[in-house]
Amino acid sequence: MEIKINKKKKALVTGGTGFVAGWIIKQLVEAGVNVHATVRDPSDDAKVGHLLELSQNGPGSVTLFQADLLEAGSFNAAVEGCSFVFHTASPFILKFNDPQRDLIDPALKGTQNILEAVSSSDSVERVVLTSSCVAIYGDADECAFAPNNMLNETIWNTTSSAFHQPYSYSKTVAEKEAWKIAEAQEKWSLVVINPSLVLGPTVSGKSTSASHDICLQMGDGTMKAGAPPFEIGMVDVRDVADAHIRAAYIPDASGRHIVSNESCTPLKLSKMLQGEFEKYPLPNKELPKWLVWLVGPIMDKSMTRKMITKNMGHSWKADNSKSKEKLGIEYRSLKSSIIEMFQQMIDEGSFKKS
């Protein structure tokens, strides 16, 4: 499905140094769009240099703006003159001290602040929000209660909280707030992308996302004794970026969209890598659930026994048909995604051979 991108209309991407944001910006610039990108510090060459290179090499351009998710009004300048806004900025961290401060407040208040700037603007036509599949479900065992044992866009996460799966809770409250704000006005439309676990190479060449932690633990020997027995949806970052752009430029796009290629486990990922990277200590078996339940919380304080019970050893399935039919997404091979990701991490020295 081909889409028409109006090169004369500017687009804003929040969280410009992020994993998904980098590919959205790259694809827009290559299409000839002039992009506004918000970052924490536009003068930090180590973090924003790759974005400026895109601007130099592509038919489009990138203009950087400083913005803070928690600071009201900080997005106003970046929004000015933009027809499309891609709100990707939201913390995705696995280790934190205060879930309210570190996850929930930035996700919720950041969404409120960007949409306040959008509503104050006369130029914005559409907002595309990066939500997540975890705004649909809280724990994997809930798939068994979904229609046909498969998650879909009509379902909402009702089980996460600040104390159980706080990241999932942060994405849920942020998306709900976005819909509340969008439905209270008629100036702009909202379309939401709900990706599963995002894999693949980064535009910057640096592995900065929490998504890279699985690869890191497989390659550095952390999982050498065995991989944890959990299943989750996975998808290539370039497909996620493509979904965002299609959601913006397809006039009839609406609602939520599960963007997930297939369900997979760390062990299956490991087997995809073993033929290419046999000199690395990749796991060859799964750990029994009881063992993870017993020692997991001791090894990792963010891993609770409740989380292990409700997520490990359960089947995970999601219906991605809407993303294919309404957005025209053609998913890349998951094997190629993980191989490219692993190779990039080798190149940057993330781990050493055993």
LORO-70933 format. One record per residue (C-alpha): residue number from 1; residue in three letters; x, y, z; chain. Coordinates in steps of 0.2 Angstrom, whole numbers, plus 5000, padded with zeros to 4 digits. Example, Ala and Ser with C-alpha at 12.3 -4.5 7.8 and 13.67 -1.06 7.14 Angstrom:
<nodes>
   num   residuo      u      v      w   cadena
     1       ala   5062   4978   5039        A
     2       ser   5068   4995   5036        A
</nodes>
This chain:
<nodes>
   num   residuo      u      v      w   cadena
     1       met   5000   5000   5000        A
     2       glu   5008   5016   4994        A
     3       ile   5006   5032   5004        A
     4       lys   5007   5050   4999        A
     5       ile   5018   5061   5010        A
     6       asn   5016   5080   5008        A
     7       lys   5034   5086   5008        A
     8       lys   5028   5104   5011        A
     9       lys   5020   5100   5028        A
    10       lys   5032   5099   5043        A
    11       ala   5032   5085   5056        A
    12       leu   5037   5085   5074        A
    13       val   5045   5070   5082        A
    14       thr   5046   5070   5101        A
    15       gly   5060   5061   5110        A
    16       gly   5071   5063   5095        A
    17       thr   5085   5052   5102        A
    18       gly   5074   5037   5105        A
    19       phe   5075   5020   5097        A
    20       val   5059   5022   5087        A
    21       ala   5060   5040   5085        A
    22       gly   5077   5039   5076        A
    23       trp   5069   5028   5062        A
    24       ile   5054   5039   5060        A
    25       ile   5065   5054   5058        A
    26       lys   5076   5045   5046        A
    27       gln   5061   5039   5035        A
    28       leu   5053   5056   5035        A
    29       val   5069   5065   5030        A
    30       glu   5073   5053   5016        A
    31       ala   5055   5056   5010        A
    32       gly   5059   5075   5009        A
    33       val   5050   5081   5025        A
    34       asn   5057   5095   5036        A
    35       val   5057   5088   5054        A
    36       his   5056   5096   5070        A
    37       ala   5064   5085   5084        A
    38       thr   5063   5088   5102        A
    39       val   5078   5082   5113        A
    40       arg   5084   5086   5131        A
    41       asp   5100   5094   5125        A
    42       pro   5102   5100   5107        A
    43       ser   5120   5104   5111        A
    44       asp   5125   5086   5116        A
    45       asp   5134   5080   5100        A
    46       ala   5136   5062   5106        A
    47       lys   5117   5060   5107        A
    48       val   5111   5071   5093        A
    49       gly   5125   5070   5080        A
    50       his   5117   5056   5070        A
    51       leu   5101   5067   5068        A
    52       leu   5111   5081   5061        A
    53       glu   5119   5069   5049        A
    54       leu   5102   5064   5043        A
    55       ser   5098   5082   5040        A
    56       gln   5115   5084   5030        A
    57       asn   5112   5069   5019        A
    58       gly   5094   5068   5015        A
    59       pro   5082   5079   5005        A
    60       gly   5073   5084   5020        A
    61       ser   5080   5092   5036        A
    62       val   5080   5091   5055        A
    63       thr   5079   5105   5067        A
    64       leu   5082   5102   5085        A
    65       phe   5072   5109   5099        A
    66       gln   5075   5108   5118        A
    67       ala   5060   5101   5128        A
    68       asp   5056   5092   5144        A
    69       leu   5041   5081   5147        A
    70       leu   5038   5088   5164        A
    71       glu   5039   5106   5159        A
    72       ala   5023   5114   5153        A
    73       gly   5025   5125   5138        A
    74       ser   5042   5117   5133        A
    75       phe   5034   5110   5117        A
    76       asn   5026   5125   5110        A
    77       ala   5041   5131   5099        A
    78       ala   5043   5114   5092        A
    79       val   5025   5112   5088        A
    80       glu   5024   5128   5079        A
    81       gly   5021   5126   5060        A
    82       cys   5020   5107   5061        A
    83       ser   5005   5098   5053        A
    84       phe   5009   5081   5060        A
    85       val   5015   5077   5077        A
    86       phe   5023   5060   5082        A
    87       his   5024   5059   5101        A
    88       thr   5036   5045   5105        A
    89       ala   5044   5052   5120        A
    90       ser   5041   5042   5136        A
    91       pro   5053   5033   5148        A
    92       phe   5056   5014   5144        A
    93       ile   5067   5009   5158        A
    94       leu   5068   4992   5168        A
    95       lys   5077   4998   5183        A
    96       phe   5070   5013   5193        A
    97       asn   5069   5019   5211        A
    98       asp   5052   5028   5211        A
    99       pro   5040   5022   5198        A
   100       gln   5028   5037   5200        A
   101       arg   5043   5049   5197        A
   102       asp   5053   5039   5185        A
   103       leu   5039   5032   5174        A
   104       ile   5022   5037   5177        A
   105       asp   5024   5056   5179        A
   106       pro   5034   5058   5163        A
   107       ala   5023   5047   5153        A
   108       leu   5007   5056   5159        A
   109       lys   5012   5074   5161        A
   110       gly   5022   5073   5145        A
   111       thr   5007   5067   5135        A
   112       gln   4997   5081   5143        A
   113       asn   5010   5094   5139        A
   114       ile   5013   5090   5121        A
   115       leu   4994   5089   5118        A
   116       glu   4991   5105   5126        A
   117       ala   5004   5113   5114        A
   118       val   4995   5104   5099        A
   119       ser   4978   5111   5104        A
   120       ser   4986   5128   5106        A
   121       ser   4992   5127   5088        A
   122       asp   4983   5131   5072        A
   123       ser   4993   5120   5061        A
   124       val   4992   5102   5068        A
   125       glu   4981   5090   5059        A
   126       arg   4985   5074   5066        A
   127       val   4994   5067   5081        A
   128       val   5002   5049   5081        A
   129       leu   5005   5042   5098        A
   130       thr   5017   5029   5103        A
   131       ser   5008   5018   5115        A
   132       ser   5012   4999   5118        A
   133       cys   5004   4982   5118        A
   134       val   5006   4984   5137        A
   135       ala   4992   4996   5137        A
   136       ile   4981   4982   5131        A
   137       tyr   4987   4969   5143        A
   138       gly   4995   4969   5160        A
   139       asp   5002   4951   5161        A
   140       ala   5004   4937   5149        A
   141       asp   4991   4925   5158        A
   142       glu   4978   4938   5152        A
   143       cys   4979   4931   5134        A
   144       ala   4970   4916   5140        A
   145       phe   4954   4927   5144        A
   146       ala   4955   4937   5128        A
   147       pro   4943   4933   5113        A
   148       asn   4951   4918   5104        A
   149       asn   4965   4919   5117        A
   150       met   4972   4933   5107        A
   151       leu   4974   4952   5112        A
   152       asn   4966   4965   5101        A
   153       glu   4964   4983   5100        A
   154       thr   4947   4984   5110        A
   155       ile   4955   4977   5126        A
   156       trp   4963   4988   5139        A
   157       asn   4975   4984   5153        A
   158       thr   4966   4985   5169        A
   159       thr   4978   4975   5180        A
   160       ser   4994   4985   5181        A
   161       ser   4997   4999   5194        A
   162       ala   5011   5009   5201        A
   163       phe   5016   4994   5211        A
   164       his   5014   4980   5199        A
   165       gln   5020   4982   5181        A
   166       pro   5022   5001   5183        A
   167       tyr   5029   5003   5165        A
   168       ser   5014   4995   5158        A
   169       tyr   5003   5006   5169        A
   170       ser   5012   5022   5163        A
   171       lys   5008   5018   5145        A
   172       thr   4990   5014   5149        A
   173       val   4987   5030   5159        A
   174       ala   4996   5040   5146        A
   175       glu   4986   5033   5131        A
   176       lys   4969   5035   5140        A
   177       glu   4973   5053   5144        A
   178       ala   4978   5056   5125        A
   179       trp   4961   5049   5120        A
   180       lys   4952   5059   5133        A
   181       ile   4960   5075   5127        A
   182       ala   4958   5071   5108        A
   183       glu   4939   5067   5110        A
   184       ala   4936   5083   5119        A
   185       gln   4941   5094   5103        A
   186       glu   4939   5094   5084        A
   187       lys   4955   5103   5078        A
   188       trp   4966   5087   5076        A
   189       ser   4964   5068   5075        A
   190       leu   4973   5055   5085        A
   191       val   4980   5038   5079        A
   192       val   4989   5026   5091        A
   193       ile   5002   5013   5088        A
   194       asn   5003   4999   5100        A
   195       pro   5020   4990   5097        A
   196       ser   5026   4974   5106        A
   197       leu   5044   4972   5111        A
   198       val   5054   4982   5098        A
   199       leu   5070   4974   5091        A
   200       gly   5083   4979   5077        A
   201       pro   5097   4991   5074        A
   202       thr   5097   5009   5080        A
   203       val   5100   5024   5068        A
   204       ser   5113   5031   5080        A
   205       gly   5123   5014   5080        A
   206       lys   5122   5015   5099        A
   207       ser   5112   5002   5109        A
   208       thr   5102   5014   5121        A
   209       ser   5085   5006   5123        A
   210       ala   5080   4994   5136        A
   211       ser   5075   4983   5122        A
   212       his   5093   4979   5119        A
   213       asp   5094   4971   5137        A
   214       ile   5088   4954   5131        A
   215       cys   5102   4954   5117        A
   216       leu   5115   4960   5130        A
   217       gln   5110   4946   5142        A
   218       met   5111   4933   5129        A
   219       gly   5128   4939   5122        A
   220       asp   5137   4942   5138        A
   221       gly   5134   4925   5146        A
   222       thr   5120   4931   5159        A
   223       met   5109   4918   5151        A
   224       lys   5122   4905   5148        A
   225       ala   5114   4893   5161        A
   226       gly   5097   4895   5152        A
   227       ala   5084   4908   5146        A
   228       pro   5069   4913   5156        A
   229       pro   5053   4904   5150        A
   230       phe   5043   4919   5144        A
   231       glu   5034   4923   5127        A
   232       ile   5031   4940   5121        A
   233       gly   5027   4948   5104        A
   234       met   5042   4956   5095        A
   235       val   5043   4967   5080        A
   236       asp   5057   4976   5070        A
   237       val   5059   4995   5074        A
   238       arg   5058   5000   5056        A
   239       asp   5041   4992   5054        A
   240       val   5036   5002   5070        A
   241       ala   5042   5018   5062        A
   242       asp   5034   5014   5046        A
   243       ala   5017   5011   5055        A
   244       his   5019   5028   5063        A
   245       ile   5021   5037   5046        A
   246       arg   5007   5027   5038        A
   247       ala   4996   5031   5053        A
   248       ala   5000   5050   5050        A
   249       tyr   4998   5050   5031        A
   250       ile   4984   5038   5028        A
   251       pro   4968   5050   5029        A
   252       asp   4957   5036   5035        A
   253       ala   4968   5029   5048        A
   254       ser   4960   5029   5065        A
   255       gly   4960   5021   5082        A
   256       arg   4973   5009   5090        A
   257       his   4984   4998   5080        A
   258       ile   4993   4982   5087        A
   259       val   5010   4982   5078        A
   260       ser   5018   4965   5082        A
   261       asn   5026   4953   5070        A
   262       glu   5026   4936   5080        A
   263       ser   5027   4929   5097        A
   264       cys   5044   4923   5102        A
   265       thr   5054   4918   5117        A
   266       pro   5072   4922   5122        A
   267       leu   5077   4904   5118        A
   268       lys   5070   4905   5101        A
   269       leu   5079   4922   5098        A
   270       ser   5095   4913   5104        A
   271       lys   5093   4899   5091        A
   272       met   5091   4912   5077        A
   273       leu   5108   4919   5082        A
   274       gln   5117   4903   5085        A
   275       gly   5121   4900   5067        A
   276       glu   5129   4917   5065        A
   277       phe   5137   4920   5081        A
   278       glu   5142   4903   5088        A
   279       lys   5157   4910   5097        A
   280       tyr   5146   4919   5110        A
   281       pro   5139   4911   5126        A
   282       leu   5121   4910   5119        A
   283       pro   5108   4900   5129        A
   284       asn   5104   4883   5123        A
   285       lys   5090   4879   5135        A
   286       glu   5076   4886   5145        A
   287       leu   5076   4888   5164        A
   288       pro   5062   4879   5173        A
   289       lys   5049   4892   5179        A
   290       trp   5051   4886   5197        A
   291       leu   5069   4891   5197        A
   292       val   5066   4908   5190        A
   293       trp   5052   4910   5203        A
   294       leu   5064   4905   5217        A
   295       val   5080   4915   5212        A
   296       gly   5074   4928   5200        A
   297       pro   5069   4941   5213        A
   298       ile   5086   4939   5222        A
   299       met   5096   4942   5206        A
   300       asp   5085   4956   5200        A
   301       lys   5075   4967   5212        A
   302       ser   5063   4973   5198        A
   303       met   5058   4955   5195        A
   304       thr   5044   4950   5208        A
   305       arg   5037   4933   5211        A
   306       lys   5020   4939   5205        A
   307       met   5027   4945   5189        A
   308       ile   5035   4928   5186        A
   309       thr   5020   4918   5190        A
   310       lys   5009   4929   5179        A
   311       asn   5021   4930   5164        A
   312       met   5032   4915   5163        A
   313       gly   5026   4899   5155        A
   314       his   5011   4908   5147        A
   315       ser   5007   4909   5129        A
   316       trp   5006   4927   5121        A
   317       lys   4996   4930   5106        A
   318       ala   4990   4946   5098        A
   319       asp   4980   4950   5082        A
   320       asn   4990   4961   5070        A
   321       ser   4977   4961   5056        A
   322       lys   4972   4979   5058        A
   323       ser   4990   4985   5055        A
   324       lys   4991   4974   5039        A
   325       glu   4974   4979   5032        A
   326       lys   4972   4997   5037        A
   327       leu   4991   5003   5037        A
   328       gly   4998   4991   5024        A
   329       ile   5012   4985   5035        A
   330       glu   5022   4970   5028        A
   331       tyr   5033   4964   5043        A
   332       arg   5051   4960   5041        A
   333       ser   5059   4943   5046        A
   334       leu   5061   4943   5065        A
   335       lys   5077   4933   5062        A
   336       ser   5085   4946   5052        A
   337       ser   5080   4959   5065        A
   338       ile   5089   4951   5079        A
   339       ile   5104   4947   5069        A
   340       glu   5106   4965   5064        A
   341       met   5103   4970   5081        A
   342       phe   5116   4958   5089        A
   343       gln   5129   4962   5075        A
   344       gln   5127   4981   5079        A
   345       met   5130   4977   5098        A
   346       ile   5146   4967   5094        A
   347       asp   5152   4982   5083        A
   348       glu   5150   4994   5097        A
   349       gly   5158   4983   5110        A
   350       ser   5143   4978   5120        A
   351       phe   5150   4961   5125        A
   352       lys   5166   4950   5122        A
   353       lys   5167   4933   5115        A
   354       ser   5168   4919   5128        A
</nodes>
